[in-house]
Amino acid sequence: MSFTVAIVGRPNVGKSTLFNRLVGRRLALVDDRPGVTRDRREGEGRLGDLRFTVVDTAGLEQSAPDSMTGRMRAQTETAIASSDVVLFVIDARAGLTPVDRAFADLARKSGKPVIVVANKSEGTAGENGRLEAYALGLGDPVPISAEHNEGMSDLYDALRAASPEQPEEDLDETEGEESAPRRPIRVAIVGRPNSGKSTLINRLIGEDRLLTGPEAGLTRDSISVPFAWQGHEFQLFDTAGMRRKSRIEEKLEKLSVADALNAVRFADVVVVLIDSQQPFEEQEQRIADLIEREGRAIVIALGKWDLAEARPGAISRMRETAEEKLTQLRGVPVVAVSGLTGAGLDRLMQAILDAYEVWNRRVPTNALNRWLDTALAAHPPPAVSGRRLAFNYVTQPKARPPSFVLFCTRSDAVPDAYKRYLVNSLREAFDMPGTPIRITLREKDNPFKGRARRKH
């Protein structure tokens, strides 16, 4: 798949940093001063399995046509005209500016697919700016940090959906549809070294496609294997075993683990394969926590189950352990499998499909607000500094993972414990076990802000 992507936006929002991230090397000069980029710069971009030409452009500024900045703007307009997709970059920390709004109109009038990229969204400082970007009317903003390589999987999804050579029938199911996804579901198999990842994939596809053996660390690159199961298409990614950083000394192993982490970021569902003889060790909890932070759907597979003692209730005890160890993923599916005998593989594939469906789930706004009324009545928000917190309205701007915006008063004063209560209540009310759930608290605009007080 080959197409052209133009990166546009006002000066100093991080366009060149994003360009360098997409091409995989430092081609464009980056500096804190605005206006460093003046000419168009092209490179071969890569994001997951997408390949495209990416064009870095000068910062858009309003100026006379015959001035230098005017000529730079003309270069940018040419890049937009010759592109297939436009990445409109804003600075999430600074929020929307009048210049952003003016040039969003320019991008919209081009008639090209436009993706709003809310850069510098690391941490919580950029959340308000990202939400403000909805006002541009260009669809869901994609929060990223080009400098810290965060949010690239969400950008991948947006680019894949907007790319001109993507057949309509290959796109994911749209909101409200219950049909199976058309494109292959990307499934990464991860875990500690020698947990049986390659053996499991070989058993699934029915051939010795991947090298296996008793030695740990046989897999170095992330290997992609196509697979079909009951009418569903999958792309399975075998990955290198992940050890603690303190135990990784060789440069090759560091590169292998980095490749495995990249597979996690671009997966739809991640299967954490755990050795049932040594279950839920600290490293596996770290891996699960990483997957939750990346917002991927997750399934726990208890491998080498043929070696486990067949005691009544063994799998139930494992599920209880998962609930105890992985509190941020309450209800995560746990499936016992054996790559050697093939036991449990159908249950594993069904768990992957179920996790994928939950990860894509959207909840109607009216149902969400009925839930909010019930949740507040069952457990009212606490008073902070003697003042009650008021929750007004909730909506879901995106799925993959399910993400919700809750409008309230004094959002910065809401205790973390109450946020966890809301997440767990959402999970239970709408049957979303195990998937990461995002809740963003946002204060409603004060309609009287800025008005002069009436004199009596």
N, C-alpha and C positions, 0 to 999 in steps of 0.2 A: 504494500500500500504506500503510495507516494503522493504527497500533496504539499502545499506551501502554507506556512503559518507566519503571520506578521505580528510582532509584539509592539504594541503602541501604548501611549499614555503620556502624562505630563512629565517634566523632568524629575529625576531623582526618586522615582517610585520603585526602582529595582529591576528595570527592563534588562539591562546588560547582565546583571547577576542571574536572572532567569535564563537568558540566552546561553550563558556559559554552562548553567546546570543542564540544559537540554542537549547541548552539543558535547558535554562531557569533558570539556577542557576550557582553560582560560583564554578565549579568543578575543573577547571584548574587554577593553579597559574599564575598570570599575573604580569609582572614587566617590567620596561623600559630597563633592561639589556637584551641583546640577550642571547639565549641558556638556558633559564629557563626550558623549556620542553625538556626532554630527552627520555622518554619512550612514547609508544603509550597509549593514554587514550581514552576509549570509553564511550559514553553516548547515551541516547535516545533523539534524536533530534525531534523538532516539528517546522513546519513553515506553517502557515495557516492550511489546512487540510492534509498536508503531514506528515507522520510519518516515521522515518528512524533511523538507527544507524549511529552516527557521530563519526569519529575517529580523534583526535588531534594528531599531529606528531611533531617530533623534526624538527628544522630548517635545511633545506638542505644546506650542505657545501661540497665543494670539498676537499677531504683529503684521506690519505692512508687507505685502508680497515681495517687494524688491530688497528688503532687509535680509541679513544673514539668517535670522531665525525664520523669516518668511520662506526663504529658499529651503531651509531645513524642513519646514512643515510641508512644502511641496514634495520633497523626497519621501516623507512619511505617507502622504496621500497616494503617491505612486505605489508604494509598498502595499498599502491597503487594497488598491485597485487590482494588483497582480496576485493577491493572496487568495487562498481558498477559505481560510479561517483566520479570524482576528482575535488575538488575546489582548483584551483591554485591561491594562494593569493599573490598579490604584494602590495607594499606601493606606493599609487598614489602620495604622496607628494615627495617621493624620486625619482620617475620615474624608468624606467627600468635600471637594472644593468647587467653586463656580467653574474653574477650568475643566475639571473632570466632567461636569455636567455638559458643558459646551461640546467637548470632544466626544462624549458618548453619543451625542446627536450625530456627529460626523461619522462615527463608526456605524451607527444604526442606518443612516442614509446610504451607506455603501451597498446595502443589500446582502452582505456577506454574513455567514454565521459568526456571532460575536460571543466570546466567553469572557465574563468579567472575572478577573483574577485579583483577589484581595491579598496582596503580598504583605510581608512583615506581620503575619498573623500568629507568630509564635507566642505562647503564653496567653494571657487573657487581655492584654492591652489593646489588641486589635479587634476584639469582638464587636464593639460598637460600630467601628468603621465598616466591618463586613456586613453588619445588618443594615447600615445606612445605604449600602450599595444596591439593595433591593429597589431603592427609589429611582435608579437609572432605568428600570423597566427592561432590562436585558437578561432576565432570567436569574437563576440561582448563582450568587457569587461563589467562586471556588477559593476557600481560604488556603493559602500556602505560605511557606517561608522558603524562598529560593536560596537564601544563604545557608539555612540549616537543613535543607532537603526534606522539609515536612510538607505533607499534603499533595505529593506528586501522584499518588494513586487516584485521588479525586480529580486531579487535572487530566490524568490518563482517561478516566471514564468520560469526562466532558469532551475531550478531543476525539475520542473514538466515536462518540455519538454525533459530533459535528462534522467529521471528516467526510468529504464528498464521495469517496469511493466505498463507503460503508453501505452495503445494500440495506434497504429498508427492513427486509425480513430478518436481518442479522442483529438488529438492535434489541436491547433488553426490553422486557415487557413494560408497557406504559402504565401509568397510575390507573388503578381500577380494573386492569385486566388480570385474569387468572391463568392465562395460557402459559406454557413452559417457555423459558427464555430460548431465543433462537441461537445466539452465539454460544460457544463452549463456556462452561463455568470453569473458571481458573481455580484449581485446588492445589495448594502447596502442602506437602507433607514435611513436617519439621520435627525435630527432637534432638536428644543427646546422641553422640556418636554410638554406633553399634546397637541402636534401638530397633533395627529391622525395617527401616524405611524402604530401601531398595527391594527387599524381599517381598514386602507388602505390595508394592506397585507391580512387580513381576507377576505375583499371584493374581492381581486384579486384571491385568491385560492378557494373561494366559501364555506368556513367553518370557524367556530369560533375556529381557531387553537391557537390564541394568546389571552391572557387575556387583556380585555379592560375595561375602566370605566372613570368616570369624574375625578378621582384622578390622579394627576401628578406623574410620577416616578414609574408606575407599572412595566415597563420592566426594568430588571436589567442586565441580561446577553444578549449577542448577540445571537439571536435564528435564526437558519438556516432552511429555508423551501423550498423544491423543487417546481417548478412551470413550466408548459408548456403553451406556447401561440403561436398559428399559426405555429406549427412545430419547434419552438425554445425552447430549454431547459434553464431554469434559476435557480439559487440558490439565494433566497431572504434572506437578513439578516435584521431582526428587531433589532434595537439598543436602548440603553438607551438614554433618552433626555439629551442634552448637554447644561449645563448652564455655565455662566462665572465662572472662577476659584475662584474669590473672594466670590462667593455665595455657593461654595461647602465646606461643613464642615464635613459631615459624611464620615468615611473611606469607607463604602460600596458604597456610591455614587461615590467617587473617583475611586474605582475599576471598577464600571459600566461604567464610562466615558472612562477610559483607555481601556476597552473592546470594546467600540464603536469606539474609535480611531483606534484600531487594525483592526476592520472590514473595516474601510475606507482604511487603507493601503493595504489590500489584496483584495479589490474589483476591478472589472473592471469598473463598472459604479456606481456612487454615486448619489442617488436621495435626494436632499435637500427638505424636506417637510416643507413648510412655511404656517403658519396660515394666510389665506387671510384676516382675520379681523385685523391682526397686521403684515403687510408684511414688509420684509426687515429691521428688526431691527438689531442693531449692532451685536448681537451674531450670527445671520444668515450670516451676511457678513463675520464674523470671520471664521465660518464653511466653507463657500465657498472658502475663502482664503487658509484655511488648505488643502482642497481638491486640489486646484490648485498647491500648493507647493508639495503635494504628487504625482502629475502628473496623477490623475485619471480622467476619463471621468465624466462629470457632467450634470445633468438635474435638473431644478428647477420645483417643483410641488407645485402649489398653492392649498393647501388643504382647506376643509370645504367650497368649492365654492358654495354649496347649500345655505349657509347663506349669501353670498355676494349679494349685490344689483345688479339686472340684468340691469345695465345701458349700453347703446350702447357704444362700444369702451372700456369697462372696462379692458379686457384682453390686449388690445393694450397698454393701459396706464401702466399696470403692466410690460409689456416687455420693455417699455421705461425706467421705473424705474430700472429694472434689468441692462439695458445698462449703466445707470448713476451710479449705486451703485457698479457694478461688472465690472469695466473697464478692468481688466486683463482677463476677460472671455467674450470678445465681441461676441455677437451672441449666447450666451448660450440659449438652448431651454427652454421655459417657457410654462408649460401646466397646465390648470385649471382642478382640479379633486375633486371628493367627495367620500370619503370612505363610507359614509352613503348611498348614492343613487347609487353609481357605475358610475356616470357621468365622462366622460373623461378618463376612464382607458385604452381603446384601443389606444387613442392618446398618453397616457403616455408610454405604452409598445413600440409603434412605435418610440417615441422619444428616448427611451433607446437603441433600436436597431440602430437607426441612429447615436447616440452619440458613440456607441461602434465601428461602422464602421469607423467613422472619427478618433477615437482614434487609430485604427490599420492602418491607411492609410500610404502608402508609395508613394512617388513621384519620378518618373524617374529622373536621374541626368541631362539628357539633357533638360528636361522641367524646372528643377530648375535653370539651368544656363541661360536659356532664360528669366525666370522670373527675375533673378538678373540683367541682362542687362537692362530690362525694368524699374525695380525699381530704379536703379542708374540713368538712364536717366531722369526719372520723378522727382527725388529728389536726386541730387548728394550729396555725403557725405561732411560734412563740413571740412573746413581747421582748423587744431588745431596747435596753435603756428606757424602759417604761412605756414604749410605744409599740403598738401592734403593727405587724407587717400585713399588708393587704395584697392578695393575689387576684388579678382581674381577668386574665384571658390567656389561653394557650393555643398555639398552632404548631404545625409540623412543616417546616420549610423544605426538608429533604429526607431521603432514606439513605441506606448504604453507608453508615448505619443509621437507624432511626434517630432523628435529631429534632428537638423540640425547643421552641422559644416561649418562655413564660413571662408575661408582663406583670410587674409588681411594683410596689413602693420599696425604696431603700434596698435595691438588689444586692449591694455590697454588704448588707448586714444579715443576710439570710445565713444561718449556721450550716456548716457542711453536713451535720447529722440530718437536718431537715431536707437538704437536697437529696441525700441517700434515701430518705423515706419516700420522696416523690418518685425517684428512679425505680425503686422496688415496687411501689404501688402501680406505676405505669406498666412495669414488666408483668405484674400479676393480672392487671385489669385487661390487657390486650394480648395476653398469651405470647410474650416475647422472651422465652427462656434463653439464657446464655449469651445473647447477642449484646455487644456494647450499645449503650444508650447515652445520648448526649442531651443534656438540658442546659440551655443558656437563659439566664435571668436578665431581663431588660426592663428598665424603668419607663413607664409611660410618659410621653411628653406632657409637660404642664401647660395647659392652654392659656394660663394667665401669666406665664413667664414673660418678662420684658415689658409688661403693661404697667403704666404708672398707677399707683394707688389712688383711689378716689378720695378727694378731700371732703370732709363733712363740714 
